[in-house]
Amino acid sequence: VQLQASGGGLVQAGESLRLSCAASGRTFSSDVMGWFRQAPGKEREFVARINWSGVQTDYANSVKGRFTISRDRAENAVHLQMNSLKPEDTAIYFCAAGQYNRAYLTYEWPYWGRGTQVTVSS
């Protein structure tokens, strides 16, 4: 599975950005797509995920109510609409593809795309 993220940029606090992640290759091997982010000096953290049917979504508490993840079946892509951005949202955002491991009750993310920089100024 190959993933290509795009849509990052520099915005002011309160503004919006829309990130996109185009998937290609053996996408049928993955049943969930997600977004993660890594701020300078911090560990990578989960942001949002969506299953391929688009029915189930989940968000980090820090972005609930501001970010929306969605999928586009026609484009084989996943989007992250980010509204009311805050300076603490500044990070490199990565998209990932994976599956749910029912034996260990956890998500596994074997496929990662290159990140896209999001910078929010105050």
Salt bridges, closest charged atoms under 4 A:
GLU45 OE2 - ARG37 NE 2.61
ASP58 OD2 - ARG49 NH2 2.78
ASP89 OD1 - ARG37 NH1 2.92
ASP89 OD2 - ARG66 NH1 2.74
